[in-house]
Amino acid sequence: MVSVYELIEKARKTGKVEKGTNEVTKAIERGTAKLVVYGADVSPKEIVQHLPILCKEKNIPCVEADKKEKLGIAVGLGVACASAVIIKAGDSEKDLEGFVKGLKSK
């Protein structure tokens, strides 16, 4: 199974990825989000704690990544990134489906 970072990187190169908690929140509310990822080490936690709740309401897969630095690299930033969302999976469509199925079976 691909890592969440590989999934985001592939989607960034061939599809569409948004970064930053405000953009992620908007994508969830608009219903355009395919997968939401946020850093486990974000401080303060309040920045991202609403994301899993919103995702659950809208039935959007949401996953916690271990490092915001790795998340930043995956979305193409040179700095840490609190959260990111895949809008269009591009070439990673099959990987995304498999990843989401893996999440649901947990």
N, C-alpha and C positions, 0 to 999 in steps of 0.2 A: 504494500500500500504506500502511496506517495505521502510525503509529509505535508503539513498545512503550508509550510513555507514554499515548497516546490510548486504546490497548487496555485498559490497566489502569484508566484513569479511567472509561471506559464500563462496564467490568465492575464497578467499585466502586459505580457509581450504580444498576445494574440487576441485578447478580448478587451474588457474594461474593468478597472479596479479603482475604487475611490479610497482615499486615506484620510484619517482624522475623524475624531468622534462626531463632530457636527455633520460631516458628509455621510458618515455611516448611519447616523440617526435619521437623516433625511431619506436615505435609500430604503431603510426599513419602513418608514412611514409611507413612502410612495409605493412600496411593494415591489421595488426593482431589485432588491438584494437577493442573491442566490446563496451566499455563505458569508456570515459575519465572523470575524476573528478579532480578539482583543488580547492584549498582553496581561499575563498573570501578575507581572511585577510593576504594573502601573501604580503610581502613588501621587495623590491620594486615590484610593479605590473608587471614590464617588464619581470620578471622571467617566468610568465605564460600567458602573454597577447597574445602570438602567438598560444596557444593551441586551443581556439575556432575557430580561422580563419582556421587553418589546418584541424580541424575536419569538418568544413563546406565544405571545398574543397573536402574532401574524403568521405563525407556523413556518418560521425561517430558521434553517440550521445555524447554530451559533457554537463556536468553539473557542476555548481559551488556549492561547499560545504561551509557551513558557517564558519567552524573552521578548520585550518590546524592541530591543536592538535588532534582533533577527527579523522581526516583523518589518521594521524600517527598511532593512536591506532588501527583503523580498518585494516590497512595493516600490523599490527604486529610490529610496531616500538615503542620504548619508547620515541621517540621525534616527533616533528611536521613534517609533510610531505606536501610539496607544491602541489604535484600532484601525481595521481595514475591512473592506467589503468587496466581494466579487459581484459585479453587475452583469457582465457578459463573460462567460467562461472561455470563449474562443476555442482553441485547440485542446483545452483541458476539460472539455465537457464530460467525456467518459470518466476521467479521473475524479471529477467533482461528484458525479453520480455514485461512483464506488465509495468515495470518502463519506458522503452523506449517509449511504446505506450502512457503512461501518459505524457511524455515530449512532444511528437509530438502534443498532443491535446491542449497544453497550447498556 
